[in-house]
Amino acid sequence: MNEKILKNLELLPFFSKAALLAFTPAKTDALNQNIKRWTKNGLILRLKNGLYVTKTYVDRSMHDPAYLELVANKLVIPSYLSLEYVLQKYNLLTEATFAITSIILKTTRKYMNKLGSFYYHSVKRDLFFGFETKRYGKNVIYEASLAKALFDYLYLRMTDLDSEKEIDELRLNWMNMKSKDLKLFCGITKKSGIKKMIAFLPKLEALTHGHTIG
């Protein structure tokens, strides 16, 4: 691989075939063969079909959680971090999770690569909200608030929000939620208009020992 091209690619957190064409005059067929060879030689890693990163960049960044979050966002567009991954950040989960979980509008899917496991769960368009942004270099990472991550988790994971057994099996640290998070959860729930979620609000107040949520 041309050393100059490789040096340019080493500055990028990810790149597509189209981006690679900007660095080399090779035709598509030749480029595909080059990608196969570079991947086999370990110079670049495949994140998914058509999306790559240099091994040098990975070696430098793979232990930075923000980089893995950016990759999760880029594997499926649009998407935002949510569910177990975000709940764990706020110590709401009592058990560790190692996969990065996200919400998407497309069909549910997963990607496994050398950076880890990335799981994507689908919601309808009118529930695709409640996420915040942060920067990673020139890129933006989209991540659910704690309240929206909990909403997504309960909405997708629980079939019966009246079931004490199902609630116990979630193994959530309910008391780690602050009043502002509970109020935001209440607002998200009412905005959704989903009956089972609205009916859960009084139970959530009890689980958090009477914190005001509305």
FILUMDREN-391053 format. One record per residue: residue in one letter; z negated, x negated, y of N, C-alpha, C in turn; chain; residue number from 0. Coordinates in nm, 3 decimals, m for minus. Atoms other than C-alpha are relative to their C-alpha. Layout:
  type      n_w      n_u      n_v     ca_w     ca_u     ca_v      c_w      c_u      c_v  mol  seq
     A        Z        X        Y        Z        X        Y        Z        X        Y    A  NUM
...
end
This chain:
  type      n_w      n_u      n_v     ca_w     ca_u     ca_v      c_w      c_u      c_v  mol  seq
     M    0.000   m0.085   m0.120    0.000    0.000    0.000    0.000   m0.088    0.124    A    0
     N   m0.006    0.076   m0.124    0.088   m0.129    0.342   m0.138   m0.011    0.062    A    1
     E    0.136    0.024   m0.050   m0.229   m0.288    0.482   m0.026    0.070    0.133    A    2
     K    0.016   m0.064   m0.131   m0.172   m0.151    0.832   m0.022    0.150   m0.015    A    3
     I    0.016   m0.143    0.025   m0.132    0.204    0.702   m0.139    0.029   m0.054    A    4
     L    0.133   m0.018    0.059   m0.447    0.170    0.494   m0.109   m0.012    0.105    A    5
     K    0.100    0.019   m0.105   m0.645    0.042    0.792   m0.007    0.123    0.091    A    6
     N   m0.001   m0.122   m0.082   m0.536    0.346    0.995   m0.066    0.116   m0.072    A    7
     L    0.057   m0.110    0.078   m0.629    0.586    0.716   m0.150   m0.015   m0.019    A    8
     E    0.143    0.024    0.020   m0.970    0.424    0.676   m0.085    0.053    0.114    A    9
     L    0.072   m0.056   m0.115   m1.063    0.567    1.016   m0.014    0.151   m0.009    A   10
     L   m0.005   m0.146    0.009   m1.003    0.926    0.902   m0.096    0.054   m0.106    A   11
     P    0.090   m0.059    0.098   m1.266    1.144    0.729    0.074    0.076   m0.110    A   12
     F   m0.088   m0.063    0.098   m0.977    1.315    0.544    0.141   m0.005    0.056    A   13
     F   m0.138   m0.009   m0.049   m0.600    1.335    0.563    0.085    0.075   m0.102    A   14
     S   m0.092   m0.076    0.083   m0.320    1.551    0.427    0.129   m0.079   m0.022    A   15
     K   m0.130    0.064    0.018    0.025    1.460    0.302    0.078   m0.003    0.131    A   16
     A   m0.071   m0.008   m0.128    0.164    1.573    0.636   m0.048   m0.110    0.094    A   17
     A    0.055    0.106   m0.086   m0.070    1.334    0.819    0.046   m0.137   m0.049    A   18
     L   m0.043    0.128    0.055    0.026    1.054    0.584    0.145   m0.032    0.037    A   19
     L   m0.140    0.019   m0.040    0.393    1.106    0.670    0.012   m0.059    0.141    A   20
     A   m0.002    0.053   m0.136    0.305    1.019    1.029   m0.020   m0.151    0.002    A   21
     F    0.027    0.144    0.007    0.201    0.671    0.913    0.108   m0.077   m0.076    A   22
     T   m0.100    0.067    0.084    0.492    0.598    0.679    0.132    0.075    0.004    A   23
     P   m0.131   m0.065   m0.003    0.867    0.667    0.685    0.047    0.047   m0.138    A   24
     A   m0.042   m0.035    0.136    0.876    0.734    0.309    0.037    0.148   m0.011    A   25
     K   m0.037   m0.138    0.025    1.051    1.049    0.191   m0.104    0.065   m0.091    A   26
     T    0.104   m0.074    0.071    0.848    1.322    0.021   m0.015   m0.046   m0.145    A   27
     D    0.009    0.041    0.140    0.934    1.221   m0.338   m0.064   m0.137   m0.014    A   28
     A    0.057    0.135    0.004    0.855    0.857   m0.269   m0.147    0.003    0.038    A   29
     L    0.139   m0.011   m0.044    0.536    0.955   m0.090   m0.088    0.052   m0.113    A   30
     N    0.076   m0.054    0.112    0.421    1.160   m0.390   m0.028   m0.108   m0.104    A   31
     Q    0.018    0.109    0.096    0.474    0.859   m0.616   m0.101   m0.101    0.053    A   32
     N    0.096    0.094   m0.060    0.285    0.637   m0.373   m0.142    0.053   m0.008    A   33
     I    0.133   m0.061    0.007   m0.007    0.881   m0.362   m0.056   m0.012   m0.141    A   34
     K    0.045    0.014    0.139   m0.024    0.879   m0.742   m0.046   m0.143   m0.028    A   35
     R    0.033    0.140    0.024   m0.026    0.501   m0.746   m0.127   m0.040    0.075    A   36
     W    0.118    0.035   m0.080   m0.281    0.467   m0.465   m0.127    0.064   m0.058    A   37
     T    0.115   m0.067    0.062   m0.507    0.721   m0.636   m0.041   m0.072   m0.128    A   38
     K    0.027    0.071    0.126   m0.477    0.544   m0.971   m0.068   m0.134    0.026    A   39
     N    0.057    0.131   m0.034   m0.560    0.212   m0.805   m0.135    0.011    0.072    A   40
     G    0.130   m0.020   m0.063   m0.868    0.364   m0.641   m0.002   m0.024    0.149    A   41
     L   m0.004    0.022   m0.144   m0.749    0.309   m0.285   m0.027    0.128    0.078    A   42
     I    0.029   m0.130   m0.061   m0.763    0.680   m0.202   m0.057    0.093   m0.106    A   43
     L    0.060   m0.100    0.088   m0.956    0.971   m0.352    0.055    0.136    0.035    A   44
     R   m0.050   m0.135   m0.022   m0.826    1.323   m0.397   m0.118    0.096    0.015    A   45
     L    0.103   m0.101   m0.022   m1.054    1.588   m0.247    0.042    0.132   m0.063    A   46
     K   m0.066   m0.110    0.069   m0.818    1.862   m0.367    0.150   m0.027    0.013    A   47
     N   m0.144    0.020   m0.011   m0.442    1.899   m0.402    0.043   m0.004    0.147    A   48
     G   m0.051    0.012   m0.137   m0.288    1.772   m0.079   m0.098   m0.051    0.103    A   49
     L    0.101    0.048   m0.095   m0.613    1.648    0.078   m0.068   m0.123   m0.058    A   50
     Y    0.045    0.129    0.050   m0.731    1.289    0.049   m0.092   m0.071    0.100    A   51
     V    0.081    0.087   m0.085   m0.967    1.025    0.186    0.004   m0.139   m0.063    A   52
     T    0.002    0.135    0.056   m0.976    0.648    0.149   m0.136   m0.029   m0.063    A   53
     K    0.125    0.040    0.065   m1.235    0.494   m0.081   m0.090   m0.072    0.099    A   54
     T    0.079    0.072   m0.101   m1.344    0.273    0.209   m0.080    0.097    0.086    A   55
     Y    0.072   m0.098   m0.083   m1.431    0.577    0.421   m0.111    0.066   m0.080    A   56
     V    0.101   m0.064    0.084   m1.616    0.740    0.131   m0.118   m0.093   m0.021    A   57
     D    0.109    0.096    0.022   m1.817    0.425    0.058   m0.089   m0.010    0.124    A   58
     R    0.073    0.012   m0.127   m1.920    0.420    0.424   m0.075    0.127    0.036    A   59
     S    0.050   m0.127   m0.054   m1.998    0.789    0.465   m0.057    0.099   m0.102    A   60
     M    0.033   m0.104    0.097   m2.071    0.967    0.137   m0.149    0.035   m0.007    A   61
     H    0.143   m0.030   m0.001   m2.448    0.945    0.183   m0.044    0.067    0.131    A   62
     D    0.027   m0.074   m0.124   m2.424    1.116    0.523    0.023    0.148   m0.028    A   63
     P   m0.016   m0.143    0.029   m2.491    1.489    0.465    0.103    0.068    0.089    A   64
     A   m0.095   m0.063   m0.093   m2.285    1.578    0.773    0.144   m0.021   m0.046    A   65
     Y   m0.136    0.023    0.049   m1.976    1.418    0.619    0.033    0.094   m0.115    A   66
     L   m0.022   m0.091    0.112   m2.014    1.619    0.299    0.017    0.144    0.049    A   67
     E   m0.013   m0.134   m0.058   m2.057    1.933    0.510    0.138    0.019    0.061    A   68
     L   m0.135   m0.007   m0.057   m1.735    1.855    0.694    0.104    0.019   m0.110    A   69
     V   m0.093   m0.013    0.113   m1.552    1.811    0.364   m0.003    0.142   m0.054    A   70
     A    0.013   m0.138    0.048   m1.688    2.147    0.248    0.077    0.096    0.090    A   71
     N   m0.073   m0.084   m0.096   m1.549    2.309    0.563    0.151   m0.015   m0.014    A   72
     K   m0.144    0.028    0.002   m1.208    2.145    0.517    0.066    0.034   m0.133    A   73
     L   m0.059   m0.035    0.130   m1.159    2.220    0.147    0.056    0.141    0.001    A   74
     V   m0.049   m0.137   m0.018   m1.123    2.588    0.238   m0.016    0.037    0.147    A   75
     I    0.001   m0.040   m0.141   m1.032    2.706    0.589    0.048    0.145    0.010    A   76
     P    0.130    0.024   m0.063   m1.191    2.916    0.728   m0.114    0.011   m0.101    A   77
     S    0.121   m0.010    0.082   m1.533    2.869    0.574   m0.119   m0.044    0.084    A   78
     Y    0.122    0.051   m0.063   m1.893    2.813    0.678   m0.106   m0.022   m0.106    A   79
     L    0.109    0.032    0.092   m2.192    2.659    0.500   m0.101    0.114    0.000    A   80
     S    0.095   m0.111    0.008   m2.437    2.919    0.373   m0.070   m0.001   m0.135    A   81
     L    0.063   m0.022    0.130   m2.637    3.052    0.077   m0.101   m0.111   m0.033    A   82
     E    0.104    0.092    0.044   m2.847    2.807   m0.128   m0.005   m0.130    0.080    A   83
     Y   m0.004    0.129   m0.070   m2.733    2.497    0.059   m0.078    0.007    0.132    A   84
     V    0.069   m0.013   m0.129   m2.859    2.622    0.397   m0.146    0.039   m0.022    A   85
     L    0.138   m0.040    0.026   m3.169    2.790    0.254   m0.085   m0.120   m0.041    A   86
     Q    0.073    0.120    0.040   m3.268    2.459    0.098   m0.034   m0.087    0.120    A   87
     K    0.024    0.079   m0.121   m3.236    2.286    0.435   m0.127    0.044    0.072    A   88
     Y    0.115   m0.057   m0.071   m3.502    2.517    0.575   m0.121    0.019   m0.092    A   89
     N    0.110   m0.009    0.097   m3.727    2.485    0.267   m0.031    0.143   m0.041    A   90
     L    0.021   m0.137    0.044   m3.676    2.849    0.182    0.015    0.011   m0.152    A   91
     L   m0.013    0.004    0.145   m3.574    2.765   m0.175   m0.113   m0.082   m0.060    A   92
     T    0.105    0.076    0.067   m3.846    2.652   m0.413    0.057   m0.099   m0.101    A   93
     E   m0.065    0.090    0.095   m3.595    2.476   m0.640    0.116   m0.072    0.069    A   94
     A   m0.107    0.079   m0.061   m3.350    2.200   m0.549    0.137    0.047   m0.047    A   95
     T   m0.138   m0.028    0.035   m2.978    2.269   m0.542    0.086   m0.117    0.048    A   96
     F   m0.079    0.119   m0.034   m2.719    1.992   m0.540    0.143    0.034    0.040    A   97
     A   m0.134   m0.042   m0.042   m2.399    2.190   m0.485   m0.003    0.039    0.147    A   98
     I   m0.014   m0.047   m0.138   m2.273    2.265   m0.135    0.066    0.137   m0.006    A   99
     T   m0.046   m0.139    0.011   m2.229    2.642   m0.100    0.049    0.051    0.135    A  100
     S   m0.063   m0.049   m0.123   m2.009    2.818    0.153    0.049    0.143   m0.018    A  101
     I   m0.057   m0.135   m0.005   m1.875    3.158    0.254    0.145   m0.011    0.047    A  102
     I   m0.143   m0.002   m0.035   m1.500    3.226    0.271    0.051    0.143    0.001    A  103
     L   m0.068   m0.130    0.004   m1.259    3.516    0.318    0.092    0.010   m0.120    A  104
     K   m0.089    0.003    0.115   m1.040    3.409    0.027   m0.079    0.029   m0.128    A  105
     T    0.067   m0.027    0.126   m1.118    3.462   m0.342   m0.100   m0.111   m0.033    A  106
     T    0.104    0.094    0.040   m1.428    3.294   m0.486    0.061   m0.116   m0.080    A  107
     R   m0.056    0.118    0.066   m1.358    2.939   m0.605   m0.099   m0.116    0.005    A  108
     K    0.083    0.120   m0.008   m1.506    2.595   m0.661    0.089   m0.124   m0.010    A  109
     Y   m0.069    0.129    0.006   m1.396    2.232   m0.621   m0.100   m0.105   m0.047    A  110
     M    0.082    0.112    0.048   m1.535    1.934   m0.808    0.079   m0.128    0.027    A  111
     N   m0.064    0.129   m0.023   m1.452    1.585   m0.686   m0.106   m0.109    0.002    A  112
     K    0.094    0.113    0.006   m1.614    1.243   m0.656   m0.112    0.010    0.104    A  113
     L    0.104   m0.019   m0.101   m1.815    1.361   m0.355   m0.105    0.101   m0.043    A  114
     G    0.096   m0.100    0.045   m1.983    1.647   m0.540    0.064    0.131   m0.041    A  115
     S   m0.044   m0.134    0.040   m1.959    2.016   m0.624   m0.004    0.091    0.121    A  116
     F   m0.014   m0.087   m0.116   m1.841    2.267   m0.366    0.033    0.142   m0.048    A  117
     Y   m0.016   m0.139    0.045   m1.881    2.642   m0.432    0.026    0.091    0.119    A  118
     Y   m0.041   m0.091   m0.108   m1.720    2.916   m0.223   m0.007    0.144   m0.049    A  119
     H    0.017   m0.140    0.035   m1.812    3.284   m0.228    0.060    0.088    0.109    A  120
     S   m0.079   m0.083   m0.091   m1.607    3.559   m0.071   m0.080    0.117    0.057    A  121
     V    0.051   m0.122   m0.063   m1.715    3.827    0.177    0.115    0.065    0.075    A  122
     K   m0.104   m0.068   m0.077   m1.512    4.087    0.360   m0.006   m0.049    0.145    A  123
     R   m0.015    0.058   m0.133   m1.393    4.000    0.709   m0.111    0.040    0.097    A  124
     D    0.099   m0.043   m0.099   m1.650    4.208    0.899   m0.139   m0.058   m0.027    A  125
     L    0.126    0.071    0.026   m1.932    4.003    0.737    0.014   m0.150    0.025    A  126
     F   m0.026    0.142   m0.024   m1.775    3.670    0.831   m0.041   m0.036    0.143    A  127
     F    0.055    0.033   m0.132   m2.002    3.590    1.126   m0.139   m0.060   m0.021    A  128
     G    0.137    0.050    0.010   m2.345    3.447    1.206   m0.010   m0.149   m0.026    A  129
     F    0.004    0.145    0.020   m2.255    3.080    1.191    0.001   m0.073    0.134    A  130
     E    0.011    0.084   m0.119   m2.315    2.801    1.440    0.089   m0.123   m0.018    A  131
     T   m0.085    0.119    0.008   m2.122    2.483    1.521   m0.077   m0.126    0.036    A  132
     K    0.051    0.132   m0.036   m2.208    2.115    1.534    0.115   m0.099   m0.016    A  133
     R   m0.109    0.096   m0.002   m1.998    1.803    1.580   m0.014   m0.107   m0.108    A  134
     Y   m0.008    0.121    0.083   m1.890    1.535    1.337    0.119   m0.078    0.053    A  135
     G   m0.109    0.069   m0.068   m1.689    1.292    1.546    0.081    0.098    0.082    A  136
     K   m0.088   m0.093   m0.071   m1.390    1.488    1.673    0.012    0.134   m0.073    A  137
     N   m0.008   m0.122    0.081   m1.439    1.757    1.408   m0.120    0.090    0.022    A  138
     V    0.106   m0.099   m0.013   m1.648    2.073    1.408   m0.042    0.047   m0.139    A  139
     I    0.055   m0.053    0.125   m1.876    2.185    1.124   m0.057    0.138    0.029    A  140
     Y    0.048   m0.137   m0.015   m1.951    2.555    1.080   m0.109    0.026   m0.105    A  141
     E    0.115   m0.020    0.089   m2.291    2.646    0.933   m0.075    0.127    0.038    A  142
     A    0.075   m0.124   m0.024   m2.475    2.976    0.896   m0.138   m0.031    0.055    A  143
     S    0.141    0.005   m0.039   m2.804    3.030    1.074   m0.083    0.030   m0.124    A  144
     L    0.088   m0.031    0.113   m3.102    3.058    0.840    0.005    0.149   m0.031    A  145
     A    0.000   m0.146    0.020   m3.100    3.435    0.892    0.128    0.046   m0.069    A  146
     K   m0.127   m0.042    0.063   m2.731    3.470    0.802    0.012   m0.056   m0.141    A  147
     A   m0.002    0.057    0.135   m2.767    3.236    0.503   m0.082    0.087   m0.095    A  148
     L    0.083   m0.088    0.082   m3.048    3.459    0.373    0.070    0.134   m0.022    A  149
     F   m0.074   m0.126    0.014   m2.842    3.773    0.441    0.110   m0.016   m0.105    A  150
     D   m0.108    0.023    0.097   m2.545    3.629    0.251   m0.055   m0.013   m0.141    A  151
     Y    0.061    0.025    0.131   m2.772    3.519   m0.033   m0.046    0.131   m0.065    A  152
     L    0.049   m0.127    0.055   m2.939    3.858   m0.078    0.115    0.096   m0.028    A  153
     Y   m0.114   m0.091    0.014   m2.615    4.050   m0.031    0.084   m0.033   m0.124    A  154
     L   m0.087    0.041    0.111   m2.422    3.846   m0.289   m0.073   m0.019   m0.131    A  155
     R    0.073    0.037    0.123   m2.694    3.753   m0.537   m0.078    0.115   m0.064    A  156
     M    0.088   m0.105    0.053   m2.901    4.070   m0.573    0.074    0.132   m0.017    A  157
     T   m0.059   m0.132    0.025   m2.786    4.394   m0.731   m0.097    0.111    0.035    A  158
     D    0.102   m0.101   m0.026   m3.115    4.577   m0.679   m0.109   m0.058    0.089    A  159
     L    0.098    0.055   m0.094   m3.315    4.493   m0.368   m0.134    0.072   m0.007    A  160
     D    0.128   m0.069    0.022   m3.585    4.740   m0.479   m0.075   m0.059   m0.119    A  161
     S    0.059    0.055    0.122   m3.654    4.541   m0.795   m0.095   m0.116    0.031    A  162
     E    0.098    0.107   m0.020   m3.976    4.339   m0.773    0.034   m0.120   m0.087    A  163
     K   m0.034    0.108    0.094   m3.858    4.138   m1.074    0.113   m0.087    0.058    A  164
     E   m0.112    0.076   m0.057   m3.528    4.039   m0.907   m0.044   m0.081    0.121    A  165
     I    0.048    0.071   m0.119   m3.706    3.947   m0.585   m0.084   m0.122   m0.040    A  166
     D    0.082    0.112    0.047   m3.959    3.730   m0.773    0.087   m0.112   m0.057    A  167
     E   m0.087    0.100    0.062   m3.677    3.557   m0.961    0.078   m0.082    0.102    A  168
     L   m0.067    0.078   m0.105   m3.525    3.446   m0.631   m0.078   m0.127    0.034    A  169
     R    0.088    0.115   m0.027   m3.822    3.207   m0.592    0.019   m0.055    0.142    A  170
     L   m0.015    0.040   m0.140   m3.800    3.203   m0.214   m0.136   m0.017    0.067    A  171
     N    0.121    0.021   m0.079   m4.066    3.069    0.022    0.008    0.090    0.124    A  172
     W   m0.018   m0.097   m0.108   m4.067    3.384    0.236   m0.079   m0.036    0.125    A  173
     M    0.087    0.030   m0.114   m4.349    3.257    0.456    0.054   m0.114    0.087    A  174
     N   m0.060    0.106   m0.082   m4.132    2.970    0.579    0.094    0.054    0.106    A  175
     M   m0.084   m0.061   m0.103   m3.931    3.216    0.787   m0.082    0.026    0.126    A  176
     K    0.067   m0.023   m0.128   m4.025    3.226    1.154    0.038    0.136    0.055    A  177
     S   m0.024   m0.133   m0.058   m4.041    3.541    1.363    0.141    0.012    0.057    A  178
     K   m0.134   m0.006   m0.060   m3.718    3.453    1.546    0.108    0.014   m0.108    A  179
     D   m0.095   m0.011    0.111   m3.537    3.416    1.211    0.001    0.141   m0.056    A  180
     L    0.011   m0.136    0.053   m3.666    3.752    1.092    0.066    0.101    0.093    A  181
     K   m0.063   m0.091   m0.097   m3.557    3.925    1.411    0.152   m0.013   m0.005    A  182
     L   m0.145    0.022    0.011   m3.213    3.767    1.380    0.053    0.063   m0.128    A  183
     F   m0.039   m0.062    0.127   m3.196    3.879    1.016    0.012    0.151    0.017    A  184
     C   m0.001   m0.145   m0.026   m3.280    4.232    1.128    0.126    0.039    0.077    A  185
     G   m0.119   m0.030   m0.080   m3.001    4.224    1.387    0.128   m0.011   m0.082    A  186
     I   m0.117    0.019    0.086   m2.748    4.090    1.136    0.013    0.116   m0.099    A  187
     T    0.001   m0.107    0.099   m2.849    4.353    0.882    0.046    0.132    0.061    A  188
     K   m0.040   m0.125   m0.066   m2.815    4.641    1.126    0.147   m0.004    0.040    A  189
     K   m0.141    0.015   m0.036   m2.480    4.506    1.245    0.090    0.022   m0.121    A  190
     S   m0.080   m0.013    0.121   m2.355    4.497    0.886    0.020    0.146   m0.042    A  191
     G   m0.007   m0.140    0.039   m2.431    4.866    0.832   m0.011    0.023   m0.150    A  192
     I    0.010   m0.011    0.147   m2.490    4.799    0.460   m0.134    0.063   m0.037    A  193
     K    0.120   m0.079    0.026   m2.738    5.054    0.331   m0.105   m0.076   m0.080    A  194
     K    0.100    0.068    0.084   m2.902    4.840    0.062   m0.071   m0.111    0.078    A  195
     M    0.061    0.105   m0.081   m2.964    4.563    0.317   m0.095    0.059    0.104    A  196
     I    0.085   m0.067   m0.098   m3.104    4.799    0.580   m0.127    0.051   m0.067    A  197
     A    0.116   m0.052    0.074   m3.332    4.956    0.318   m0.097   m0.111   m0.040    A  198
     F    0.084    0.113    0.040   m3.464    4.607    0.236   m0.091   m0.048    0.113    A  199
     L    0.075    0.053   m0.114   m3.602    4.544    0.587   m0.151    0.023   m0.010    A  200
     P    0.145   m0.017    0.012   m3.946    4.705    0.530   m0.061   m0.090   m0.107    A  201
     K    0.051    0.088    0.106   m3.985    4.507    0.207   m0.007   m0.145    0.049    A  202
     L    0.002    0.135   m0.055   m3.897    4.186    0.390   m0.121   m0.019    0.090    A  203
     E    0.119    0.009   m0.087   m4.170    4.260    0.643   m0.125   m0.019   m0.084    A  204
     A    0.116    0.015    0.089   m4.417    4.293    0.355   m0.002   m0.139   m0.064    A  205
     L   m0.009    0.132    0.063   m4.294    3.974    0.189   m0.043   m0.111    0.094    A  206
     T    0.037    0.101   m0.100   m4.354    3.782    0.511   m0.136    0.032    0.063    A  207
     H    0.137   m0.033   m0.041   m4.703    3.931    0.545   m0.006    0.064    0.138    A  208
     G    0.009   m0.081   m0.120   m4.627    4.169    0.826    0.059   m0.057    0.125    A  209
     H   m0.069    0.051   m0.119   m4.423    3.951    1.060    0.092    0.109    0.055    A  210
     T   m0.088   m0.099   m0.061   m4.240    4.177    1.305    0.144   m0.048   m0.011    A  211
     I   m0.139    0.040    0.019   m3.868    4.177    1.225    0.097    0.082    0.083    A  212
     G   m0.095   m0.082   m0.075   m3.721    4.445    1.445   m0.052    0.032    0.138    A  213
end
